[in-house]
Amino acid sequence: MLLSLAHPCVAWGDVDVSGKWQSSYDFGPMQETMMANIQQVDDNLVGSFSVETEPSGGEYSGIIFGTVDDDKIRAYYLSVRDLGGDDPSVSVSFTDGTLKGEDTIEGTFYYQDSDLNRISGPYEATRV
């Protein structure tokens, strides 16, 4: 689950992951597609994301914050969703990735929500 602004990616030593990134995640019968808008300021990442869930058609969104160290990208995704109950559902995801070129990040995502659901697995994000 990863990484809207311009596409100022420059030489490999001067990594800039600012931009719009898309990734997809399969969870059995459900698939989520994430669009993330990232701004890199020095070695720090800030941004937002939105997710569409199929086949339910559900949506949710949140904020992103993280760091870049050479070609290593580490980011946290925080979302709070009102599911119609007394308490909202809070979820936190962490991604640990590596830039595999100007427009691809590959790595592992880790997800946990306030209901103690835990999921992890590989991901690939592509700059769009």
WOPEPE-V75347 format. One record per helix or strand of 3 or more residues. SS is the DSSP state (~ for helix, > for strand). FROM is the first residue (numbers start at 0). TO is the last residue. If there is no record, write none. Layout:
SS & FROM & TO
SS & FROM & TO
This chain:
> & 18 & 26
> & 29 & 40
> & 43 & 53
> & 58 & 68
> & 71 & 80
> & 88 & 98
> & 103 & 112
> & 117 & 126
